[in-house]
Amino acid sequence: MARLQRRLAEFAAARDWQPYHTPKNLVAALSVEASELVEIFQWLTPEESMRVMADPDTAHRVRDEVADVLAYLLQLCDVLGVDPLAALDAKIDRNERRFPAPE
């Protein structure tokens, strides 16, 4: 994860994009990319959505949009100083307390 964040930071730095990588802009870009991922699935039935990776063209689009979402999320975490894995681990802990498994 840290290696990918470094690559993304280096990519942006090489293009002088850091001034544009504010939390506000990164969150907006993340939302746009997530919406592009939603668009792929928007009118599919649940069954069709389970088979989306079977079509090579659609699978390629899904992978690209997942990568875009992850890239913007990692850049946002880097800018804000959030450890995404620690944040997720803490969230799962809270959810386990909030939503205990049935006994």
Chimera marker file (.cmm) of the C-alpha trace (Angstrom):
<marker_set name="trace">
<marker id="1" x="0.000" y="0.000" z="0.000" r="1" g="1" b="0" radius="0.5"/>
<marker id="2" x="2.780" y="2.422" z="0.942" r="1" g="1" b="0" radius="0.5"/>
<marker id="3" x="4.621" y="1.609" z="-2.291" r="1" g="1" b="0" radius="0.5"/>
<marker id="4" x="1.534" y="2.458" z="-4.341" r="1" g="1" b="0" radius="0.5"/>
<marker id="5" x="1.046" y="5.701" z="-2.425" r="1" g="1" b="0" radius="0.5"/>
<marker id="6" x="4.682" y="6.620" z="-3.147" r="1" g="1" b="0" radius="0.5"/>
<marker id="7" x="4.225" y="5.847" z="-6.859" r="1" g="1" b="0" radius="0.5"/>
<marker id="8" x="1.100" y="7.992" z="-6.982" r="1" g="1" b="0" radius="0.5"/>
<marker id="9" x="2.851" y="10.858" z="-5.184" r="1" g="1" b="0" radius="0.5"/>
<marker id="10" x="5.851" y="10.604" z="-7.501" r="1" g="1" b="0" radius="0.5"/>
<marker id="11" x="3.573" y="10.520" z="-10.553" r="1" g="1" b="0" radius="0.5"/>
<marker id="12" x="1.771" y="13.678" z="-9.386" r="1" g="1" b="0" radius="0.5"/>
<marker id="13" x="5.014" y="15.430" z="-8.408" r="1" g="1" b="0" radius="0.5"/>
<marker id="14" x="6.588" y="14.762" z="-11.802" r="1" g="1" b="0" radius="0.5"/>
<marker id="15" x="3.647" y="16.601" z="-13.383" r="1" g="1" b="0" radius="0.5"/>
<marker id="16" x="3.404" y="19.373" z="-10.762" r="1" g="1" b="0" radius="0.5"/>
<marker id="17" x="-0.120" y="18.247" z="-9.840" r="1" g="1" b="0" radius="0.5"/>
<marker id="18" x="0.286" y="18.557" z="-6.051" r="1" g="1" b="0" radius="0.5"/>
<marker id="19" x="-1.396" y="22.000" z="-5.912" r="1" g="1" b="0" radius="0.5"/>
<marker id="20" x="-4.545" y="20.381" z="-7.309" r="1" g="1" b="0" radius="0.5"/>
<marker id="21" x="-4.453" y="17.417" z="-4.951" r="1" g="1" b="0" radius="0.5"/>
<marker id="22" x="-6.298" y="19.103" z="-2.120" r="1" g="1" b="0" radius="0.5"/>
<marker id="23" x="-8.616" y="17.019" z="0.047" r="1" g="1" b="0" radius="0.5"/>
<marker id="24" x="-11.640" y="18.705" z="-1.587" r="1" g="1" b="0" radius="0.5"/>
<marker id="25" x="-10.457" y="17.948" z="-5.115" r="1" g="1" b="0" radius="0.5"/>
<marker id="26" x="-9.419" y="14.393" z="-4.289" r="1" g="1" b="0" radius="0.5"/>
<marker id="27" x="-12.784" y="13.641" z="-2.673" r="1" g="1" b="0" radius="0.5"/>
<marker id="28" x="-14.592" y="15.068" z="-5.703" r="1" g="1" b="0" radius="0.5"/>
<marker id="29" x="-12.456" y="12.976" z="-8.067" r="1" g="1" b="0" radius="0.5"/>
<marker id="30" x="-13.042" y="9.897" z="-5.900" r="1" g="1" b="0" radius="0.5"/>
<marker id="31" x="-16.789" y="10.463" z="-6.122" r="1" g="1" b="0" radius="0.5"/>
<marker id="32" x="-16.660" y="10.839" z="-9.898" r="1" g="1" b="0" radius="0.5"/>
<marker id="33" x="-14.660" y="7.634" z="-10.317" r="1" g="1" b="0" radius="0.5"/>
<marker id="34" x="-16.971" y="5.734" z="-7.960" r="1" g="1" b="0" radius="0.5"/>
<marker id="35" x="-19.894" y="6.955" z="-10.054" r="1" g="1" b="0" radius="0.5"/>
<marker id="36" x="-18.206" y="5.684" z="-13.202" r="1" g="1" b="0" radius="0.5"/>
<marker id="37" x="-17.941" y="2.275" z="-11.531" r="1" g="1" b="0" radius="0.5"/>
<marker id="38" x="-21.624" y="2.447" z="-10.573" r="1" g="1" b="0" radius="0.5"/>
<marker id="39" x="-22.497" y="3.289" z="-14.174" r="1" g="1" b="0" radius="0.5"/>
<marker id="40" x="-21.159" y="-0.071" z="-15.360" r="1" g="1" b="0" radius="0.5"/>
<marker id="41" x="-23.557" y="-1.917" z="-13.047" r="1" g="1" b="0" radius="0.5"/>
<marker id="42" x="-26.452" y="0.542" z="-13.097" r="1" g="1" b="0" radius="0.5"/>
<marker id="43" x="-29.004" y="-1.363" z="-15.176" r="1" g="1" b="0" radius="0.5"/>
<marker id="44" x="-27.768" y="-4.911" z="-14.662" r="1" g="1" b="0" radius="0.5"/>
<marker id="45" x="-29.819" y="-7.443" z="-12.806" r="1" g="1" b="0" radius="0.5"/>
<marker id="46" x="-28.208" y="-8.924" z="-9.685" r="1" g="1" b="0" radius="0.5"/>
<marker id="47" x="-27.458" y="-12.057" z="-11.697" r="1" g="1" b="0" radius="0.5"/>
<marker id="48" x="-25.878" y="-10.100" z="-14.563" r="1" g="1" b="0" radius="0.5"/>
<marker id="49" x="-23.767" y="-8.130" z="-12.106" r="1" g="1" b="0" radius="0.5"/>
<marker id="50" x="-22.322" y="-11.377" z="-10.752" r="1" g="1" b="0" radius="0.5"/>
<marker id="51" x="-21.108" y="-12.264" z="-14.271" r="1" g="1" b="0" radius="0.5"/>
<marker id="52" x="-19.694" y="-8.860" z="-15.198" r="1" g="1" b="0" radius="0.5"/>
<marker id="53" x="-16.091" y="-10.086" z="-15.211" r="1" g="1" b="0" radius="0.5"/>
<marker id="54" x="-16.894" y="-12.758" z="-17.804" r="1" g="1" b="0" radius="0.5"/>
<marker id="55" x="-16.951" y="-10.163" z="-20.596" r="1" g="1" b="0" radius="0.5"/>
<marker id="56" x="-13.368" y="-9.039" z="-21.326" r="1" g="1" b="0" radius="0.5"/>
<marker id="57" x="-14.317" y="-5.483" z="-22.323" r="1" g="1" b="0" radius="0.5"/>
<marker id="58" x="-16.511" y="-4.934" z="-19.281" r="1" g="1" b="0" radius="0.5"/>
<marker id="59" x="-13.965" y="-6.595" z="-17.004" r="1" g="1" b="0" radius="0.5"/>
<marker id="60" x="-11.313" y="-4.186" z="-18.298" r="1" g="1" b="0" radius="0.5"/>
<marker id="61" x="-13.592" y="-1.204" z="-17.566" r="1" g="1" b="0" radius="0.5"/>
<marker id="62" x="-14.335" y="-2.515" z="-14.059" r="1" g="1" b="0" radius="0.5"/>
<marker id="63" x="-10.629" y="-2.987" z="-13.297" r="1" g="1" b="0" radius="0.5"/>
<marker id="64" x="-9.822" y="0.517" z="-14.587" r="1" g="1" b="0" radius="0.5"/>
<marker id="65" x="-12.540" y="2.164" z="-12.499" r="1" g="1" b="0" radius="0.5"/>
<marker id="66" x="-11.584" y="0.166" z="-9.393" r="1" g="1" b="0" radius="0.5"/>
<marker id="67" x="-7.997" y="1.333" z="-9.929" r="1" g="1" b="0" radius="0.5"/>
<marker id="68" x="-9.127" y="4.950" z="-10.291" r="1" g="1" b="0" radius="0.5"/>
<marker id="69" x="-11.205" y="4.770" z="-7.096" r="1" g="1" b="0" radius="0.5"/>
<marker id="70" x="-8.340" y="3.197" z="-5.175" r="1" g="1" b="0" radius="0.5"/>
<marker id="71" x="-5.810" y="5.693" z="-6.567" r="1" g="1" b="0" radius="0.5"/>
<marker id="72" x="-7.832" y="8.701" z="-5.443" r="1" g="1" b="0" radius="0.5"/>
<marker id="73" x="-8.577" y="7.115" z="-2.065" r="1" g="1" b="0" radius="0.5"/>
<marker id="74" x="-4.885" y="6.394" z="-1.472" r="1" g="1" b="0" radius="0.5"/>
<marker id="75" x="-3.932" y="9.923" z="-2.524" r="1" g="1" b="0" radius="0.5"/>
<marker id="76" x="-6.546" y="11.362" z="-0.170" r="1" g="1" b="0" radius="0.5"/>
<marker id="77" x="-5.222" y="9.225" z="2.684" r="1" g="1" b="0" radius="0.5"/>
<marker id="78" x="-1.680" y="10.370" z="1.917" r="1" g="1" b="0" radius="0.5"/>
<marker id="79" x="-2.642" y="14.063" z="1.909" r="1" g="1" b="0" radius="0.5"/>
<marker id="80" x="-4.636" y="13.741" z="5.144" r="1" g="1" b="0" radius="0.5"/>
<marker id="81" x="-2.190" y="11.424" z="6.913" r="1" g="1" b="0" radius="0.5"/>
<marker id="82" x="-4.727" y="8.610" z="7.252" r="1" g="1" b="0" radius="0.5"/>
<marker id="83" x="-3.490" y="5.020" z="7.399" r="1" g="1" b="0" radius="0.5"/>
<marker id="84" x="-6.193" y="3.326" z="5.297" r="1" g="1" b="0" radius="0.5"/>
<marker id="85" x="-5.521" y="-0.160" z="6.649" r="1" g="1" b="0" radius="0.5"/>
<marker id="86" x="-5.588" y="1.014" z="10.274" r="1" g="1" b="0" radius="0.5"/>
<marker id="87" x="-8.766" y="2.995" z="9.576" r="1" g="1" b="0" radius="0.5"/>
<marker id="88" x="-10.444" y="-0.074" z="8.093" r="1" g="1" b="0" radius="0.5"/>
<marker id="89" x="-9.280" y="-2.301" z="10.938" r="1" g="1" b="0" radius="0.5"/>
<marker id="90" x="-10.707" y="0.147" z="13.499" r="1" g="1" b="0" radius="0.5"/>
<marker id="91" x="-13.976" y="0.392" z="11.566" r="1" g="1" b="0" radius="0.5"/>
<marker id="92" x="-14.368" y="-3.400" z="11.487" r="1" g="1" b="0" radius="0.5"/>
<marker id="93" x="-13.768" y="-3.468" z="15.259" r="1" g="1" b="0" radius="0.5"/>
<marker id="94" x="-16.519" y="-0.871" z="15.779" r="1" g="1" b="0" radius="0.5"/>
<marker id="95" x="-18.899" y="-2.724" z="13.458" r="1" g="1" b="0" radius="0.5"/>
<marker id="96" x="-18.296" y="-6.006" z="15.286" r="1" g="1" b="0" radius="0.5"/>
<marker id="97" x="-19.395" y="-4.303" z="18.502" r="1" g="1" b="0" radius="0.5"/>
<marker id="98" x="-22.339" y="-2.516" z="16.859" r="1" g="1" b="0" radius="0.5"/>
<marker id="99" x="-23.545" y="-5.563" z="14.921" r="1" g="1" b="0" radius="0.5"/>
<marker id="100" x="-22.676" y="-8.687" z="16.898" r="1" g="1" b="0" radius="0.5"/>
<marker id="101" x="-23.024" y="-11.980" z="15.050" r="1" g="1" b="0" radius="0.5"/>
<marker id="102" x="-26.050" y="-14.030" z="16.066" r="1" g="1" b="0" radius="0.5"/>
<marker id="103" x="-25.272" y="-16.735" z="18.578" r="1" g="1" b="0" radius="0.5"/>
<link id1="1" id2="2" r="1" g="1" b="0" radius="0.2"/>
<link id1="2" id2="3" r="1" g="1" b="0" radius="0.2"/>
<link id1="3" id2="4" r="1" g="1" b="0" radius="0.2"/>
<link id1="4" id2="5" r="1" g="1" b="0" radius="0.2"/>
<link id1="5" id2="6" r="1" g="1" b="0" radius="0.2"/>
<link id1="6" id2="7" r="1" g="1" b="0" radius="0.2"/>
<link id1="7" id2="8" r="1" g="1" b="0" radius="0.2"/>
<link id1="8" id2="9" r="1" g="1" b="0" radius="0.2"/>
<link id1="9" id2="10" r="1" g="1" b="0" radius="0.2"/>
<link id1="10" id2="11" r="1" g="1" b="0" radius="0.2"/>
<link id1="11" id2="12" r="1" g="1" b="0" radius="0.2"/>
<link id1="12" id2="13" r="1" g="1" b="0" radius="0.2"/>
<link id1="13" id2="14" r="1" g="1" b="0" radius="0.2"/>
<link id1="14" id2="15" r="1" g="1" b="0" radius="0.2"/>
<link id1="15" id2="16" r="1" g="1" b="0" radius="0.2"/>
<link id1="16" id2="17" r="1" g="1" b="0" radius="0.2"/>
<link id1="17" id2="18" r="1" g="1" b="0" radius="0.2"/>
<link id1="18" id2="19" r="1" g="1" b="0" radius="0.2"/>
<link id1="19" id2="20" r="1" g="1" b="0" radius="0.2"/>
<link id1="20" id2="21" r="1" g="1" b="0" radius="0.2"/>
<link id1="21" id2="22" r="1" g="1" b="0" radius="0.2"/>
<link id1="22" id2="23" r="1" g="1" b="0" radius="0.2"/>
<link id1="23" id2="24" r="1" g="1" b="0" radius="0.2"/>
<link id1="24" id2="25" r="1" g="1" b="0" radius="0.2"/>
<link id1="25" id2="26" r="1" g="1" b="0" radius="0.2"/>
<link id1="26" id2="27" r="1" g="1" b="0" radius="0.2"/>
<link id1="27" id2="28" r="1" g="1" b="0" radius="0.2"/>
<link id1="28" id2="29" r="1" g="1" b="0" radius="0.2"/>
<link id1="29" id2="30" r="1" g="1" b="0" radius="0.2"/>
<link id1="30" id2="31" r="1" g="1" b="0" radius="0.2"/>
<link id1="31" id2="32" r="1" g="1" b="0" radius="0.2"/>
<link id1="32" id2="33" r="1" g="1" b="0" radius="0.2"/>
<link id1="33" id2="34" r="1" g="1" b="0" radius="0.2"/>
<link id1="34" id2="35" r="1" g="1" b="0" radius="0.2"/>
<link id1="35" id2="36" r="1" g="1" b="0" radius="0.2"/>
<link id1="36" id2="37" r="1" g="1" b="0" radius="0.2"/>
<link id1="37" id2="38" r="1" g="1" b="0" radius="0.2"/>
<link id1="38" id2="39" r="1" g="1" b="0" radius="0.2"/>
<link id1="39" id2="40" r="1" g="1" b="0" radius="0.2"/>
<link id1="40" id2="41" r="1" g="1" b="0" radius="0.2"/>
<link id1="41" id2="42" r="1" g="1" b="0" radius="0.2"/>
<link id1="42" id2="43" r="1" g="1" b="0" radius="0.2"/>
<link id1="43" id2="44" r="1" g="1" b="0" radius="0.2"/>
<link id1="44" id2="45" r="1" g="1" b="0" radius="0.2"/>
<link id1="45" id2="46" r="1" g="1" b="0" radius="0.2"/>
<link id1="46" id2="47" r="1" g="1" b="0" radius="0.2"/>
<link id1="47" id2="48" r="1" g="1" b="0" radius="0.2"/>
<link id1="48" id2="49" r="1" g="1" b="0" radius="0.2"/>
<link id1="49" id2="50" r="1" g="1" b="0" radius="0.2"/>
<link id1="50" id2="51" r="1" g="1" b="0" radius="0.2"/>
<link id1="51" id2="52" r="1" g="1" b="0" radius="0.2"/>
<link id1="52" id2="53" r="1" g="1" b="0" radius="0.2"/>
<link id1="53" id2="54" r="1" g="1" b="0" radius="0.2"/>
<link id1="54" id2="55" r="1" g="1" b="0" radius="0.2"/>
<link id1="55" id2="56" r="1" g="1" b="0" radius="0.2"/>
<link id1="56" id2="57" r="1" g="1" b="0" radius="0.2"/>
<link id1="57" id2="58" r="1" g="1" b="0" radius="0.2"/>
<link id1="58" id2="59" r="1" g="1" b="0" radius="0.2"/>
<link id1="59" id2="60" r="1" g="1" b="0" radius="0.2"/>
<link id1="60" id2="61" r="1" g="1" b="0" radius="0.2"/>
<link id1="61" id2="62" r="1" g="1" b="0" radius="0.2"/>
<link id1="62" id2="63" r="1" g="1" b="0" radius="0.2"/>
<link id1="63" id2="64" r="1" g="1" b="0" radius="0.2"/>
<link id1="64" id2="65" r="1" g="1" b="0" radius="0.2"/>
<link id1="65" id2="66" r="1" g="1" b="0" radius="0.2"/>
<link id1="66" id2="67" r="1" g="1" b="0" radius="0.2"/>
<link id1="67" id2="68" r="1" g="1" b="0" radius="0.2"/>
<link id1="68" id2="69" r="1" g="1" b="0" radius="0.2"/>
<link id1="69" id2="70" r="1" g="1" b="0" radius="0.2"/>
<link id1="70" id2="71" r="1" g="1" b="0" radius="0.2"/>
<link id1="71" id2="72" r="1" g="1" b="0" radius="0.2"/>
<link id1="72" id2="73" r="1" g="1" b="0" radius="0.2"/>
<link id1="73" id2="74" r="1" g="1" b="0" radius="0.2"/>
<link id1="74" id2="75" r="1" g="1" b="0" radius="0.2"/>
<link id1="75" id2="76" r="1" g="1" b="0" radius="0.2"/>
<link id1="76" id2="77" r="1" g="1" b="0" radius="0.2"/>
<link id1="77" id2="78" r="1" g="1" b="0" radius="0.2"/>
<link id1="78" id2="79" r="1" g="1" b="0" radius="0.2"/>
<link id1="79" id2="80" r="1" g="1" b="0" radius="0.2"/>
<link id1="80" id2="81" r="1" g="1" b="0" radius="0.2"/>
<link id1="81" id2="82" r="1" g="1" b="0" radius="0.2"/>
<link id1="82" id2="83" r="1" g="1" b="0" radius="0.2"/>
<link id1="83" id2="84" r="1" g="1" b="0" radius="0.2"/>
<link id1="84" id2="85" r="1" g="1" b="0" radius="0.2"/>
<link id1="85" id2="86" r="1" g="1" b="0" radius="0.2"/>
<link id1="86" id2="87" r="1" g="1" b="0" radius="0.2"/>
<link id1="87" id2="88" r="1" g="1" b="0" radius="0.2"/>
<link id1="88" id2="89" r="1" g="1" b="0" radius="0.2"/>
<link id1="89" id2="90" r="1" g="1" b="0" radius="0.2"/>
<link id1="90" id2="91" r="1" g="1" b="0" radius="0.2"/>
<link id1="91" id2="92" r="1" g="1" b="0" radius="0.2"/>
<link id1="92" id2="93" r="1" g="1" b="0" radius="0.2"/>
<link id1="93" id2="94" r="1" g="1" b="0" radius="0.2"/>
<link id1="94" id2="95" r="1" g="1" b="0" radius="0.2"/>
<link id1="95" id2="96" r="1" g="1" b="0" radius="0.2"/>
<link id1="96" id2="97" r="1" g="1" b="0" radius="0.2"/>
<link id1="97" id2="98" r="1" g="1" b="0" radius="0.2"/>
<link id1="98" id2="99" r="1" g="1" b="0" radius="0.2"/>
<link id1="99" id2="100" r="1" g="1" b="0" radius="0.2"/>
<link id1="100" id2="101" r="1" g="1" b="0" radius="0.2"/>
<link id1="101" id2="102" r="1" g="1" b="0" radius="0.2"/>
<link id1="102" id2="103" r="1" g="1" b="0" radius="0.2"/>
</marker_set>
